[in-house]
Amino acid sequence: MRSQRYLPVVIIAALALAGVVLYLFTRRGAEEKGPAYKREPEISVYFHEDQTTKKIPLEEYLTGVIGGEMKGDWPLEAYAAQAIVARSFTLEFINGGGTKEFHQTDICTDEKHAQAYNAEAVTADIRRAVEMTRGEVMIYRGNLTKGWFSASCGGRTAPAVVALGYAGEEPEYIASVSCPEEGVIPEEELYWSARFSRAELGTILTTLGESVGEVRRLEVGERHRESHRVSRLDFIGAEGRAGVRGADFRKTAGPEKVRSTWITDIQQEGEGIIIKGRGFGHGVGLCQWGAHALATEGKNPHEIVKHYYPEVEIKKLWK
């Protein structure tokens, strides 16, 4: 009789367990399947050069992105790896609202908003690289990834929170990995130097909402050990000390002048301060010069992408 009394409890527990198993199986299936597209999407693009809006196939747009982002004589496999990452960036960016706020379009050709674009620089190899990876994107746990990339990581890629000042939690698929770019990148593109007057630094600090009076010194406050990126810069002045995020300083000072947050030296020189560093860009995700180096070593596009994004899957969304 006692066993009959507890029979309903056993049945309920078994049903609950079955429900959990079914949920996990369904979730896993959804994650493995990833986002679904019946065909290649057509996207609306705002062209800054002539201030026009056009609808073009996404793959056609990507050829212009590769033309704008990479040099015209690079290895085919490097172009193809960039195409996979840029395609992932484009779709994830559009799904997040794209440039609706600015132009009422999916995307635009202003690299400050999205990616560089230059249709005139498209070569036969670039078209071939886009076609050979047609529809391929990076997927992590069933979702499109943020396809970050930069010109030169300096030899080591960086976390998004540190190098980009990314406001959310660090994506699980972003890793700090070593990069072989030094074998192919010209020295003048790997290393950089920028000179600032103390007045210029004071203006930058004010723009970032801080003030120390006349700036006397600039120091590295905190550095991410693995990626070498400066996470905080300290300004020391006549009226005290203030710290700002390295990514915010670079953005405000100008990313063409302060080419990365991998700062190797800060020198006081008379009335000026000289900042030296390595790399060009935020250094998160794929490194373009590194992709060049890996392609030269004989790596295929998927191997190149997986070097920088080791946890992602590469899925084909359309034929």
Secondary structure by P-SEA (a helix, b strand, c coil): cccccaaaaaaaaaaaaaaaaaaaaaaaaaaaaccccccbbbbbbbbcccbbbbbbcaaaaaaaaaaacccccccaaaaaaaaaaaaaaaaaaaaacccccccccccccccccbbbbbcccccaaaaaaaaaaccbbbbccccccccccccccccbbbbccccccccccccccccccccccccccccccccbbbbbcaaaaaaaaaaacccccccccccccccccccccccbbbbbcccbbbbbbaaaaaaaaccccccccccccccccccbbbbbbccccccccccaaaaaaaaaacccaaaaaaaccccbbbbbccc
